[in-house]
Amino acid sequence: MAPVVPSVLPAVSVGDGRTPDPRALRIADAILNWLARGVRLDAPARAFLEAQLGVTGLAGLPARGAAARLAPLLGAKPEGHGPPGSPGSPEHPGTPDPPDIADTAAEGALEYLLYPDTALRLSVERLLASQADQDAPGASDPGAPSVRLADAVLAVLPPDATAVLHVPDASGVAGNPPRLPDLPYLPDLPDLPDLSGSAPASHGPAASGTPDPASTPGTGMLELVRLTLPVPRWAMALLVRRLRLDRVVPASMAVAAAEHLPEQQALAVLLALRDARFALTEAAPAPCDDPAGSPPGPVRESRPDLVLRFIRHMPQSDPGYVETLALWLDLLHDLPPGKSAHAALCARRERLSRAAREADEFTERLGRLNMEILMLQGVHAPALDAAEARRRVRLMDRMCLAVLGRPAALDPAEAGMAPSTPDGHDLGAFDPATGLDDLMRLLS
């Protein structure tokens, strides 16, 4: 099992003599633990690095061959050898030059490998939620603590941080299990002469007395190589910034999520809110005044109010809860001033259903004519799959009924969307604890 970094960050003072925010120390520990558990070079990562770094055939190389090709390009070393040093450094004499930070290919590869995944973001969100009632030291205004938190986290992270890069055999890169087996790695990896095939027997794990799992009959195990990947300061700054610690989730939304949803689902909702592209604290729009002197019309709900409405009214048992929330936040971001959310949702739903019909028509025409004739006729391939479009429409139907209390405008010509069809409107599984309240609210 990969090592876990203990909490060893000292309670040092920042530049102005203040004690750093305790949240920053805990988040920095979470980041270091995530880096120590490591990044797995799965099939999509191999395909990206093959194109980004120009390493042809990387997707089909065994673990040692792939690691040997990547090590000099990323400035990595076998695990346990420490991070690479600068040329001529007395601590690391004779080590190869680390990648130049001006090399855009190496920068792009590091950004891809060190992009925070959902596991890291959930652990950080849990830390933030557990200390939501505690202000950062020296905070004087509501916006200051979270704005300074990212800088505080970066300040306590060590400048020589490293990450573990797990390189499995090509036949075992399809999956990405959360915990990796403790398999042997190749200690003298940089000296491998064969960069495209299997390593010589003298360089294998069997040479050090450890059986090679890839060559042991009946084990069914795959070889795994671990590299120590240096994390430059600019890459660490990008990683911390992508955690979006400067975004403020209003307390009302955090409380509503905690009250109405299980913990894991509530944390996923907070992550979606942290990724929202509009301010979650904007004021409600004012009603339009009628020059004739009639009383003003009803005040439209603000976008934060509509977000709260989703959290409180969308059934937590809905299988697409978080994905539907992402669709709702995207719709609210594009909501024109003065337009109701129901009208905007119906318009977007109509575009999706029309895209599904056009994709079906294209598939039907492609069965009669070849692609060259269709191109000469000015027909283009659809940009969205018909099944995916219909799936999103069904999500929007459930959301419209649950959140806004009325169905979306249906298109009479729309195929496969009638409530009587097996894959039509589906409000999700019935929860005896909350389903009756949801049903009564929808019928009222």
VEXGU-485379 format. One line per 2 residues: number of its first residue (from 0); their letters; for each residue x, y, z of C-alpha. Coordinates in nm, 4 decimals, m for minus. Example, Ala and Ser with C-alpha at 12.3 -4.5 7.8 and 13.67 -1.06 7.14 Angstrom:
VEXGU-485379
0> AS> 1.2300 m0.4500 0.7800; 1.3670 m0.1060 0.7140
END
This chain:
VEXGU-485379
0> MA> 0.0000 0.0000 0.0000; 0.1295 0.3459 m0.0843
2> PV> 0.2635 0.5477 0.2084; 0.0477 0.8073 0.3776
4> VP> 0.2055 1.1345 0.4787; 0.1495 1.2077 0.8490
6> SV> 0.0578 1.5515 0.9729; 0.4055 1.6972 1.0128
8> LP> 0.3543 2.0529 0.8972; 0.4869 2.2869 1.1679
10> AV> 0.2727 2.5696 1.2998; 0.5033 2.8289 1.1512
12> SV> 0.4185 3.1942 1.1221; 0.3431 3.3616 0.7938
14> GD> 0.5241 3.6627 0.6586; 0.3557 3.9170 0.8854
16> GR> 0.4141 3.7138 1.2027; 0.0614 3.5743 1.2332
18> TP> m0.0047 3.2062 1.3013; m0.1321 3.0395 0.9844
20> DP> m0.4947 2.9405 0.9531; m0.5441 2.5908 1.1052
22> RA> m0.7607 2.5084 0.8069; m0.4628 2.5771 0.5797
24> LR> m0.2479 2.3267 0.7710; m0.5156 2.0568 0.7484
26> IA> m0.5767 2.1201 0.3776; m0.2019 2.1122 0.3109
28> DA> m0.1851 1.7752 0.4896; m0.4701 1.6482 0.2711
30> IL> m0.2845 1.7597 m0.0420; 0.0398 1.5920 0.0665
32> NW> m0.1453 1.2700 0.1494; m0.3089 1.2784 m0.1937
34> LA> 0.0291 1.3273 m0.3617; 0.1799 1.0430 m0.1567
36> RG> m0.0996 0.8016 m0.2498; m0.0090 0.8794 m0.6063
38> VR> m0.1481 0.9263 m0.9539; m0.2192 0.6196 m1.1651
40> LD> m0.1154 0.6310 m1.5283; m0.4360 0.4817 m1.6683
42> AP> m0.5241 0.4410 m2.0365; m0.6553 0.7997 m2.0899
44> AR> m0.3452 0.9408 m1.9185; m0.1169 0.7353 m2.1416
46> AF> m0.3006 0.8536 m2.4515; m0.2734 1.2177 m2.3391
48> LE> 0.0975 1.1952 m2.2545; 0.1698 1.0165 m2.5816
50> AQ> 0.0278 1.3139 m2.7714; 0.1508 1.5837 m2.5326
52> LG> 0.5111 1.4649 m2.4992; 0.5452 1.2998 m2.8406
54> VT> 0.6224 0.9569 m2.6927; 0.5065 0.7270 m2.9711
56> GL> 0.3790 0.3858 m2.8697; 0.3477 0.4761 m2.5014
58> AG> 0.0019 0.3205 m2.4742; 0.1358 m0.0263 m2.5572
60> LP> 0.4576 m0.0286 m2.3548; 0.5006 m0.2428 m2.0422
62> AR> 0.5372 m0.0709 m1.7077; 0.9155 m0.0466 m1.7071
64> GA> 0.9395 0.0625 m2.0689; 0.6752 0.3342 m2.0225
66> AA> 0.8360 0.4567 m1.7017; 1.1791 0.4687 m1.8648
68> RL> 1.0437 0.6823 m2.1482; 0.8611 0.9213 m1.9155
70> AP> 1.1194 0.9588 m1.6396; 1.3650 1.1912 m1.8213
72> LL> 1.0816 1.3947 m1.9753; 0.9100 1.4615 m1.6428
74> GA> 1.2247 1.4821 m1.4298; 1.1076 1.1783 m1.2305
76> KP> 1.3123 0.9123 m1.0515; 1.2352 0.5670 m0.9109
78> EG> 1.0502 0.5853 m0.5814; 1.2869 0.6067 m0.2874
80> HG> 1.5646 0.7851 m0.4814; 1.4377 1.1323 m0.3952
82> PP> 1.3500 1.4173 m0.6278; 1.5923 1.5070 m0.9049
84> GS> 1.8348 1.7852 m0.8279; 1.9841 2.0556 m1.0419
86> PG> 2.2924 1.9836 m1.2561; 2.6090 1.9771 m1.0533
88> SP> 2.4183 1.9763 m0.7249; 2.6280 1.8181 m0.4461
90> EH> 2.3154 1.6478 m0.3088; 2.2367 1.4833 m0.6427
92> PG> 2.5572 1.4571 m0.8470; 2.5209 1.3384 m1.2026
94> TP> 2.1395 1.3496 m1.2092; 1.9799 1.4461 m1.5405
96> DP> 1.8487 1.7951 m1.5935; 1.4939 1.8419 m1.4656
98> PD> 1.2393 1.9552 m1.7231; 1.2525 2.3238 m1.8019
100> IA> 0.9402 2.4965 m1.6716; 0.9336 2.6901 m1.9990
102> DT> 0.8761 2.3618 m2.1831; 0.5072 2.3823 m2.2577
104> AA> 0.4792 2.0089 m2.3264; 0.6207 1.9152 m1.9851
106> EG> 0.4086 2.1826 m1.8183; 0.0937 2.0485 m1.9806
108> AL> 0.1798 1.6939 m1.8737; 0.2352 1.7994 m1.5121
110> EY> m0.0867 2.0011 m1.5089; m0.2770 1.6971 m1.6350
112> LL> m0.1211 1.4517 m1.3898; m0.1565 1.6840 m1.0891
114> YP> m0.5108 1.7994 m1.1547; m0.7110 1.7531 m0.8311
116> DT> m0.9563 1.4669 m0.8613; m1.2898 1.4192 m0.6868
118> AL> m1.1333 1.2267 m0.3978; m0.9021 1.5159 m0.3067
120> RL> m1.1739 1.7758 m0.3498; m1.4157 1.5806 m0.1320
122> SV> m1.1574 1.5456 0.1447; m1.0860 1.9191 0.1310
124> ER> m1.4575 1.9997 0.1246; m1.5105 1.7823 0.4314
126> LL> m1.2400 1.9788 0.6137; m1.3992 2.3093 0.5131
128> AS> m1.7455 2.1905 0.6166; m1.6235 2.0669 0.9556
130> QA> m1.4780 2.4108 1.0319; m1.7432 2.6253 0.8663
132> DQ> m1.8184 2.8046 1.1926; m1.4538 2.8889 1.2644
134> DA> m1.3116 3.2082 1.1206; m0.9554 3.2367 1.0035
136> PG> m0.7202 3.4179 1.2418; m0.7250 3.7900 1.1875
138> AS> m1.0335 3.7878 0.9662; m1.2179 4.1151 0.9698
140> DP> m1.4554 4.1038 0.6754; m1.6682 3.8124 0.5481
142> GA> m1.4879 3.7729 0.2159; m1.1332 3.7846 0.3466
144> PS> m1.0915 3.4391 0.5066; m1.1598 3.2293 0.1979
146> VR> m0.9691 3.4665 m0.0288; m0.6603 3.4347 0.1904
148> LA> m0.7027 3.0628 0.2462; m0.5491 2.9569 m0.0871
150> DA> m0.2406 3.1705 m0.0232; m0.2177 3.0367 0.3322
152> VL> m0.2286 2.6771 0.2078; 0.0402 2.7444 m0.0506
154> AV> 0.2581 2.9149 0.2111; 0.2702 2.6085 0.4393
156> LP> 0.3277 2.3529 0.1633; 0.6946 2.2482 0.1314
158> PD> 0.8783 2.3809 m0.1754; 1.0284 2.0381 m0.2525
160> AT> 0.7047 1.8392 m0.2552; 0.6867 1.5272 m0.4692
162> AV> 0.4120 1.3008 m0.5993; 0.4114 0.9280 m0.6681
164> LH> 0.3364 0.8250 m1.0264; 0.2096 0.4663 m1.0558
166> VP> 0.2907 0.3152 m1.3961; 0.1179 m0.0222 m1.4444
168> DA> 0.1535 m0.2564 m1.7392; m0.0405 m0.1576 m2.0489
170> SG> m0.2827 m0.4470 m1.9968; m0.3716 m0.3161 m1.6527
172> VA> m0.4231 0.0545 m1.7143; m0.7944 0.0417 m1.7942
174> GN> m0.9106 0.0634 m1.4340; m0.8271 0.3152 m1.1644
176> PP> m0.8796 0.1489 m0.8241; m0.8714 0.3779 m0.5218
178> RL> m0.6092 0.1663 m0.3439; m0.3104 0.0246 m0.5285
180> PD> m0.1375 m0.3067 m0.4411; 0.2088 m0.2974 m0.2929
182> LP> 0.3943 m0.4368 m0.5926; 0.7724 m0.4218 m0.6413
184> YL> 0.9231 m0.1453 m0.8497; 1.2451 m0.1237 m1.0468
186> PD> 1.5195 0.0462 m0.8433; 1.7592 0.1218 m1.1300
188> LP> 1.5008 0.2327 m1.3840; 1.6933 0.5226 m1.5497
190> DL> 1.9655 0.2804 m1.6674; 1.7306 0.0699 m1.8804
192> PD> 1.8769 0.0491 m2.2334; 1.5618 m0.0915 m2.3953
194> LS> 1.2952 0.1807 m2.4023; 1.0372 0.0087 m2.6191
196> GS> 1.0255 m0.3520 m2.5020; 1.0761 m0.5639 m2.1959
198> AP> 1.3660 m0.4828 m1.9683; 1.6685 m0.7168 m1.9499
200> AS> 1.6447 m0.9874 m1.6893; 1.9384 m0.8411 m1.4954
202> HG> 1.7400 m0.5235 m1.4328; 1.4155 m0.6938 m1.3244
204> PA> 1.2884 m0.7252 m0.9694; 1.4080 m1.0864 m0.9625
206> AS> 1.7661 m0.9586 m0.9703; 1.7169 m0.8116 m0.6230
208> GT> 1.5612 m1.1272 m0.4845; 1.1970 m1.0280 m0.5379
210> PD> 0.9894 m1.2416 m0.7759; 0.8567 m1.0646 m1.0807
212> PA> 0.4737 m1.0750 m1.0599; 0.4421 m1.0332 m1.4352
214> ST> 0.6466 m1.3469 m1.4997; 0.5355 m1.5611 m1.2047
216> PG> 0.3062 m1.8390 m1.3331; m0.0378 m1.8476 m1.1819
218> TG> m0.0162 m1.5200 m0.9924; m0.2310 m1.3186 m1.2306
220> ML> m0.0600 m1.0028 m1.1038; 0.0567 m0.7124 m1.3156
222> EL> 0.3837 m0.5302 m1.2780; 0.3702 m0.1812 m1.1344
224> VR> 0.6499 0.0764 m1.1394; 0.6482 0.3752 m0.9076
226> LT> 0.8199 0.7015 m0.9928; 0.8838 1.0007 m0.7705
228> LP> 0.7496 1.2987 m0.9612; 0.8727 1.6455 m0.8581
230> VP> 0.6016 1.9061 m0.8032; 0.7389 2.2494 m0.9001
232> RW> 0.6085 2.5519 m0.7182; 0.4083 2.6711 m1.0178
234> AM> 0.2384 2.3300 m1.0452; 0.1561 2.3317 m0.6734
236> AL> 0.0097 2.6802 m0.7074; m0.2139 2.5591 m0.9920
238> LV> m0.3238 2.2575 m0.7890; m0.4218 2.4764 m0.4909
240> RR> m0.5982 2.7285 m0.7129; m0.8034 2.4550 m0.8781
242> LR> m0.9429 2.3584 m0.5387; m1.1361 2.6878 m0.5590
244> LD> m1.0770 2.7726 m0.1945; m1.1551 3.1373 m0.2720
246> RV> m1.5171 3.0574 m0.3617; m1.7680 3.1307 m0.0864
248> VP> m2.0619 2.8912 m0.0472; m2.3344 3.0779 0.1452
250> AS> m2.4158 2.9354 0.4867; m2.7826 2.9025 0.3937
252> MA> m2.6974 2.6641 0.1091; m2.4507 2.4651 0.3194
254> VA> m2.7080 2.4290 0.5989; m2.9819 2.3285 0.3543
256> AA> m2.7572 2.0620 0.2005; m2.6607 1.9276 0.5441
258> EH> m3.0249 1.9130 0.6561; m3.1777 1.7571 0.3459
260> LP> m2.9033 1.5281 0.2131; m2.6725 1.2513 0.3371
262> EQ> m2.3147 1.3543 0.4082; m2.1546 1.2281 0.0868
264> QA> m2.4312 1.3741 m0.1278; m2.4138 1.7034 0.0611
266> LA> m2.0385 1.7250 0.0007; m2.0909 1.6578 m0.3713
268> VL> m2.3490 1.9396 m0.3774; m2.1034 2.1773 m0.2086
270> LA> m1.8440 2.0898 m0.4737; m2.0936 2.1675 m0.7488
272> LR> m2.1773 2.4990 m0.5831; m1.8075 2.5809 m0.5531
274> DA> m1.7805 2.5279 m0.9293; m2.0773 2.7537 m1.0086
276> RF> m1.9954 3.0243 m1.2635; m2.2095 3.2953 m1.1058
278> AL> m2.2140 3.4651 m0.7676; m2.4124 3.2726 m0.5098
280> TE> m2.4752 3.5814 m0.2985; m2.6410 3.8189 m0.5452
282> AA> m2.9477 4.0171 m0.4402; m3.2995 3.9423 m0.5589
284> PA> m3.4082 4.1376 m0.8696; m3.6398 4.4295 m0.8046
286> PC> m3.9958 4.4193 m0.9432; m4.0710 4.6226 m1.2526
288> DD> m4.2656 4.9426 m1.1821; m4.5712 5.0084 m1.3979
290> PA> m4.5859 5.3724 m1.5149; m4.9675 5.3568 m1.5001
292> GS> m4.9496 5.3390 m1.1230; m5.0583 4.9784 m1.0815
294> PP> m4.8902 4.7802 m0.8043; m4.5628 4.6120 m0.9018
296> GP> m4.5683 4.2532 m1.0123; m4.4269 3.9646 m0.8127
298> VR> m4.0570 3.9701 m0.7456; m3.8727 3.7033 m0.9413
300> ES> m3.6573 3.4703 m0.7387; m3.2874 3.5385 m0.7558
302> RP> m3.0460 3.2742 m0.8746; m2.9327 3.1933 m0.5165
304> DL> m3.2992 3.1463 m0.4209; m3.3442 2.9097 m0.7143
306> VL> m3.0378 2.7131 m0.6038; m3.1869 2.6827 m0.2554
308> RF> m3.5150 2.5731 m0.4083; m3.3346 2.2899 m0.5890
310> IR> m3.1590 2.1696 m0.2714; m3.4801 2.1728 m0.0693
312> HM> m3.7233 2.0296 m0.3238; m3.5312 1.7929 m0.5518
314> PQ> m3.5827 1.4387 m0.4128; m3.2578 1.3163 m0.2625
316> SD> m3.3337 0.9657 m0.3926; m3.3123 1.0842 m0.7536
318> PG> m3.0281 0.8847 m0.9143; m2.9105 1.1856 m1.1148
320> YV> m2.9247 1.4400 m0.8322; m2.5740 1.5859 m0.8648
322> ET> m2.5727 1.5759 m1.2456; m2.9113 1.7480 m1.2535
324> LA> m2.7797 2.0149 m1.0170; m2.4938 2.0790 m1.2610
326> LW> m2.7499 2.1256 m1.5404; m2.9506 2.3611 m1.3173
328> LD> m2.6443 2.5720 m1.2293; m2.5478 2.5924 m1.5963
330> LL> m2.8987 2.7043 m1.6871; m2.9007 2.9679 m1.4123
332> HD> m2.5645 3.1014 m1.5317; m2.7117 3.1645 m1.8774
334> LP> m3.0471 3.2912 m1.7437; m3.1217 3.6239 m1.9184
336> PG> m3.2266 3.9153 m1.6959; m3.6013 3.9289 m1.6470
338> KS> m3.6660 3.5792 m1.7841; m3.8196 3.3103 m1.5682
340> AH> m3.6282 2.9945 m1.4958; m3.9198 2.7862 m1.6234
342> AA> m3.9171 2.9608 m1.9612; m3.5389 2.9208 m1.9905
344> LC> m3.5592 2.5528 m1.8975; m3.8364 2.4912 m2.1533
346> AR> m3.6336 2.6652 m2.4241; m3.3252 2.4584 m2.3505
348> RE> m3.5301 2.1418 m2.3336; m3.6780 2.2174 m2.6754
350> RL> m3.3301 2.2652 m2.8241; m3.2192 1.9287 m2.6846
352> SR> m3.5273 1.7450 m2.8102; m3.4843 1.9061 m3.1518
354> AA> m3.1190 1.7980 m3.1541; m3.2286 1.4414 m3.0785
356> RE> m3.4750 1.4456 m3.3675; m3.2137 1.5849 m3.6051
358> AD> m2.9658 1.3164 m3.4959; m3.2268 1.0488 m3.5686
360> EF> m3.2954 1.2004 m3.9086; m2.9235 1.2064 m3.9872
362> TE> m2.8874 0.8406 m3.8892; m3.1850 0.7483 m4.1073
364> RL> m3.0446 0.9392 m4.4074; m2.7001 0.7916 m4.3533
366> GR> m2.8556 0.4472 m4.3864; m2.9779 0.5378 m4.7362
368> LN> m2.6954 0.7649 m4.8579; m2.3222 0.7695 m4.7962
370> ME> m2.1430 1.0462 m4.6075; m1.9956 1.2047 m4.9224
372> IL> m2.3395 1.2674 m5.0710; m2.4667 1.4110 m4.7421
374> ML> m2.1710 1.6489 m4.7273; m2.2380 1.7615 m5.0858
376> QG> m2.5960 1.8312 m4.9786; m2.4688 2.0495 m4.6935
378> VH> m2.5708 1.8042 m4.4210; m2.3431 1.7945 m4.1177
380> AP> m2.3074 1.5202 m3.8604; m2.4880 1.5990 m3.5327
382> AL> m2.2730 1.7302 m3.2518; m2.4746 1.5508 m2.9811
384> DA> m2.5745 1.1875 m2.9559; m2.9517 1.1351 m2.9705
386> AE> m2.9574 0.9029 m2.6693; m2.7533 1.1499 m2.4638
388> AR> m2.9841 1.4357 m2.5613; m3.2918 1.2387 m2.4572
390> RR> m3.1268 1.1433 m2.1287; m3.0657 1.5095 m2.0496
392> VR> m3.4231 1.5934 m2.1429; m3.5475 1.3351 m1.8934
394> LM> m3.3261 1.4872 m1.6244; m3.4701 1.8304 m1.7011
396> DR> m3.8253 1.6929 m1.6899; m3.7740 1.5522 m1.3416
398> MC> m3.6049 1.8728 m1.2281; m3.8800 2.0953 m1.3662
400> LA> m4.1534 1.8984 m1.1875; m3.9689 1.8723 m0.8568
402> VL> m3.8113 2.2179 m0.8331; m4.0567 2.4433 m1.0177
404> GR> m4.3696 2.2410 m0.9459; m4.4974 2.2183 m1.3023
406> PA> m4.3985 2.0238 m1.6138; m4.1935 2.1652 m1.8956
408> AL> m4.3696 2.2556 m2.2194; m4.3917 1.9384 m2.4257
410> DP> m4.3365 1.9270 m2.7999; m4.6233 1.7278 m2.9637
412> AE> m4.3831 1.6090 m3.2368; m4.1306 1.4808 m2.9853
414> AG> m4.0791 1.1064 m3.0085; m3.9983 0.8909 m2.7096
416> MA> m4.0773 1.1575 m2.4512; m4.4419 1.0910 m2.3676
418> PS> m4.5018 0.9976 m2.0026; m4.6527 0.6646 m2.1147
420> TP> m4.3280 0.5430 m2.2699; m4.1003 0.3197 m2.0575
422> DG> m3.8153 0.5724 m2.0694; m4.0295 0.8825 m2.0314
424> HD> m4.0784 1.0938 m1.7200; m3.9289 0.9300 m1.4146
426> LG> m3.9257 1.0963 m1.0753; m3.6819 0.8420 m0.9373
428> AF> m3.7243 0.5772 m0.6686; m3.9968 0.6347 m0.4114
430> DP> m3.8517 0.7067 m0.0681; m4.1073 0.6244 0.2047
432> AT> m3.9431 0.8744 0.4385; m3.9696 1.1764 0.2084
434> GL> m4.1532 1.0580 m0.1014; m4.5024 1.1232 0.0330
436> DD> m4.4169 1.4852 0.1131; m4.2692 1.5291 m0.2352
438> LM> m4.5777 1.3790 m0.3959; m4.8193 1.5966 m0.1975
440> RL> m4.6160 1.9067 m0.2806; m4.6171 1.8281 m0.6535
442> LS> m4.9940 1.7698 m0.6518; m5.0765 2.0823 m0.4525
END
